[in-house]
Amino acid sequence: MQVRPVTAITLEVRHDTRYEYAAPVSPAMHLAHLQPLSDAAQVLVKHQLVVDPGPDELATEPDVFGNARCRFAVVAPHRALLVRAISRVVVEPRFDALNAAESPPWEQLVERLHYVARAPFEPAVAFVQPSPFVPRLPALRAYALASFAPGRPVAEAVLDLMHRVHVDFAYDGSATHVDTPMEEVLAQRRGVCQDFAHLMAGVLRMLGLPARYVSGYLLTHAPDGGAALVGADASHAWVQAWVPGTTGVPDDGWLDLDPTNDLVPGVGHVRLAVGRDYGDVTPLRGVIHGGGSHTLEVAVHTQVLGPLVA
């Protein structure tokens, strides 16, 4: 079967989060990163956030990373909470013109980020620093060496690193939790997409290369006829490496890399938010009074709307 090249696709994502509490909650204050990013390659056509019971306060504003962050409060006593985000986006391929071999040596990029008095500030340097979920570990630098030989083009190196993480670490939904330390992930060589994104970010930062954590969604099957993807039909996570001038698109140089599936994301990935790590872009978190024990259910459904554009 001949696969038709894809130039754009319209996707709709429904993300449901349900809490059931053993005792009444009042009040509840929440922060949500549930509105997809919108830029030249991913246009947000429609976004709706439904909160039940209805919120007494609700406001959306950009966070420090440029993501849309919604805060809402429910004051009335409640024993259940539903947060439903429905989003429609048009996604275009971003990296079809990527030429990894033509990218500069990775050491040159590291040198470019060194502080020089009165030199222009490079915002990407903020993503070289460690963060709560991505500490500095000597073992991460040691792991990097097989991919980052002296003088190797940076895009080639990060693609090789992505492939190695995919091969060396097994996807296991029961192996880790949201707060599992990276040292444990390294030791057991198992985890989920969040762990693999943190791991790649940690390796790159130990070398002095900027890396961003990306939260988002993806289709069960790639729209170009590929195999089933791991992490689909749920929130997904991957990483961005900073390789300016080599991505083939007029953006800020961030190259998306999905180590869980060993691929450069195309039109089947929806970018929700970017940050230093999971803590910056948690889809939903909050503070409640009361409630006792609780159960949590999360369901995500991503579908193609209309024909592919070729």
C-alpha positions in Angstrom: 0.0 0.0 0.0 1.4 3.4 -1.0 1.3 5.9 1.9 0.1 9.4 0.9 2.4 12.2 2.2 0.7 14.4 4.8 1.1 18.1 4.9 -1.6 19.0 7.4 -4.2 17.4 9.6 -7.0 18.5 11.8 -7.3 16.8 15.2 -9.8 17.0 18.0 -8.7 16.0 21.6 -11.1 15.4 24.5 -9.4 15.1 27.9 -11.5 14.1 30.8 -10.4 14.2 34.5 -12.8 12.9 37.1 -12.3 13.0 40.9 -14.6 11.2 43.4 -14.2 12.2 47.0 -15.1 10.3 50.1 -16.2 13.5 51.9 -17.4 16.9 50.7 -14.7 19.3 49.4 -15.0 23.0 49.9 -13.2 25.0 48.6 -11.1 23.7 45.7 -8.6 25.7 43.8 -6.9 24.3 40.6 -4.4 25.1 37.9 -4.8 23.5 34.5 -2.4 23.3 31.5 -5.0 21.9 29.1 -5.1 24.4 26.2 -2.8 23.4 23.3 -0.1 25.8 22.1 -0.8 27.8 19.0 1.9 28.9 16.5 2.7 28.7 12.8 2.8 24.8 12.8 0.0 24.1 15.2 -3.1 26.4 15.0 -5.6 26.2 17.8 -9.0 26.4 16.2 -11.2 25.8 19.2 -10.8 25.2 22.9 -13.5 24.6 25.5 -13.0 23.9 29.2 -16.0 22.5 31.1 -15.9 22.3 34.9 -18.6 20.5 36.8 -19.7 21.8 39.4 -19.4 25.2 37.7 -16.5 27.3 39.0 -17.0 30.4 41.0 -13.8 31.9 39.4 -12.1 31.0 36.2 -9.3 32.9 34.3 -6.7 32.0 31.7 -3.4 33.7 31.4 0.1 32.9 29.9 2.6 31.4 32.3 6.3 32.2 32.2 7.0 29.7 29.4 4.2 31.1 27.2 1.7 28.3 27.9 -2.0 29.0 28.5 -2.6 28.4 32.2 -6.1 28.3 33.5 -6.9 28.8 37.2 -10.3 28.1 38.6 -12.0 27.8 42.0 -15.1 25.8 43.1 -16.4 27.0 46.5 -19.7 25.1 46.7 -19.3 21.7 48.6 -18.9 18.8 46.2 -18.0 15.1 46.3 -17.1 14.9 42.6 -15.3 17.1 40.1 -15.2 16.7 36.3 -12.8 18.8 34.2 -13.3 18.3 30.5 -11.1 20.0 27.9 -12.1 19.8 24.2 -9.6 21.2 21.7 -9.4 21.3 17.9 -6.1 22.0 16.2 -4.6 22.0 12.7 -1.1 20.5 12.8 1.5 20.7 10.0 4.7 18.8 9.8 7.6 20.8 11.2 10.7 18.9 10.5 10.5 17.5 7.0 13.5 19.6 5.9 15.6 18.5 8.9 19.2 17.9 7.7 20.9 16.5 10.8 24.3 16.1 9.1 24.5 19.8 8.3 24.0 20.9 12.0 27.0 22.4 13.8 29.1 20.4 16.2 27.5 20.1 19.6 30.4 21.6 21.4 30.0 24.8 19.3 26.4 25.1 20.5 27.5 24.7 24.1 30.1 27.4 23.6 27.5 29.7 22.2 25.6 29.6 25.5 28.5 30.6 27.7 28.1 33.9 29.4 29.9 36.9 27.8 29.6 40.3 29.3 27.3 42.6 27.3 26.6 39.9 24.8 22.9 39.3 23.7 21.0 37.1 26.1 20.0 33.7 24.7 16.7 32.6 26.3 17.4 28.9 25.6 20.1 29.0 28.3 17.4 28.8 31.0 16.8 25.2 29.9 20.4 24.1 30.6 19.8 24.4 34.3 18.7 21.5 36.5 15.1 21.5 37.7 13.1 19.6 40.4 12.4 16.5 38.2 15.7 16.7 36.3 18.7 16.9 38.7 22.3 16.9 37.7 23.7 13.3 37.8 27.2 12.2 36.7 25.6 9.0 35.4 23.7 11.0 32.8 26.9 12.5 31.4 28.4 9.0 31.2 25.4 7.8 29.3 25.7 10.6 26.8 29.2 9.7 25.7 28.2 7.0 23.2 26.1 9.6 21.2 28.2 12.8 21.6 31.5 12.0 20.1 33.8 15.1 19.7 32.8 17.2 16.7 29.6 15.2 16.0 26.7 17.3 14.5 24.4 18.2 17.3 21.2 17.0 15.5 22.8 13.7 14.6 23.8 13.2 18.2 20.4 14.0 19.7 18.7 11.6 17.2 21.1 8.9 18.2 20.5 9.6 21.9 16.7 9.3 21.3 17.2 5.9 19.7 19.4 4.6 22.5 16.9 5.6 25.2 14.2 3.9 23.2 16.2 0.7 23.0 17.8 0.7 26.4 14.7 1.5 28.5 11.6 -0.6 28.5 8.1 1.0 28.6 6.4 -0.3 31.8 3.4 1.6 33.2 3.7 -0.1 36.6 7.4 0.6 37.1 7.3 4.2 38.2 5.2 6.9 39.7 5.0 10.7 39.0 7.6 11.3 41.8 10.0 8.4 41.1 13.6 9.7 41.2 15.6 9.7 38.1 18.3 7.6 39.8 15.7 4.8 40.1 14.7 5.0 36.5 18.4 4.8 35.5 19.0 1.8 37.7 15.9 -0.3 36.7 15.9 0.8 33.0 12.1 0.9 33.0 9.5 3.7 33.0 7.0 5.7 31.0 7.0 8.6 28.6 7.5 11.1 31.4 10.6 9.3 32.7 12.1 9.0 29.2 11.5 12.7 28.5 13.1 13.7 31.9 16.0 11.3 31.2 16.8 12.8 27.7 16.5 16.3 29.1 18.9 15.4 31.9 21.5 14.0 29.6 21.4 17.0 27.3 21.6 19.5 30.2 24.6 17.7 31.7 26.4 18.4 28.4 25.4 22.1 28.5 22.7 21.7 25.8 19.2 23.2 26.4 16.3 20.8 26.6 12.6 21.4 27.2 9.9 19.0 28.5 6.8 18.8 26.3 3.3 17.6 27.4 0.8 16.7 24.8 -1.2 14.1 23.0 -0.8 11.7 20.0 -2.8 9.5 17.8 -3.0 5.8 18.3 -1.6 5.3 14.8 0.5 7.8 13.0 -1.6 9.5 10.2 0.9 8.5 7.6 0.1 4.8 8.1 2.7 3.9 10.7 2.6 1.4 13.4 0.7 1.8 16.7 2.3 4.4 19.0 3.1 3.8 22.7 1.4 6.4 25.0 -1.5 7.1 22.7 -5.1 7.7 24.0 -3.6 9.3 27.1 -1.5 12.3 28.0 1.9 11.9 26.4 5.3 13.5 27.0 8.5 14.0 24.9 11.4 16.4 24.8 12.7 19.2 22.7 16.4 19.8 22.0 17.7 23.2 20.9 19.4 22.9 17.5 18.9 26.4 15.9 19.2 26.7 12.2 18.9 23.0 11.4 15.2 22.2 11.9 14.1 23.4 8.5 11.3 25.6 9.8 11.3 29.3 10.7 11.0 28.8 14.5 13.2 29.2 17.5 15.3 26.1 16.9 13.6 23.5 19.1 13.6 20.0 17.7 10.9 17.6 19.1 12.0 14.1 19.9 9.8 11.3 21.2 12.0 8.6 22.8 9.1 6.5 23.8 8.3 5.8 20.1 11.8 6.6 18.7 10.6 9.2 16.2 10.6 12.9 15.5 7.0 14.0 16.1 4.9 14.9 13.0 1.3 15.7 12.5 0.1 13.0 14.9 1.5 14.8 18.0 -0.3 17.8 19.6 1.8 20.0 21.8 0.0 21.1 24.9 2.7 23.0 27.0 6.5 23.2 27.4 8.6 23.7 30.5 11.6 22.6 32.4 9.9 19.3 33.5 6.6 17.8 34.4 6.1 20.1 37.4 5.9 23.1 35.1 3.2 21.7 32.9 1.1 19.3 35.0 -2.2 19.0 33.2 -4.3 19.5 36.4 -3.3 20.1 40.0 -4.8 22.0 42.9 -5.4 22.5 46.6 -8.6 21.3 48.3 -10.1 21.4 51.8 -11.8 18.2 52.9 -12.4 15.3 50.6 -10.7 12.5 52.6 -9.6 9.7 50.2 -10.4 10.0 46.5 -10.3 8.2 43.2 -9.0 9.7 40.0 -9.9 8.7 36.4 -8.3 10.3 33.3 -9.4 9.6 29.8 -8.1 11.1 26.6 -9.5 10.6 23.1 -7.7 12.0 20.0 -9.3 11.7 16.6 -8.8 13.0 13.0 -11.5 15.4 11.8 -12.0 15.3 8.0 -9.6 14.1 5.3 -5.8 14.5 5.4 -4.5 17.4 3.3 -1.9 16.3 0.8 
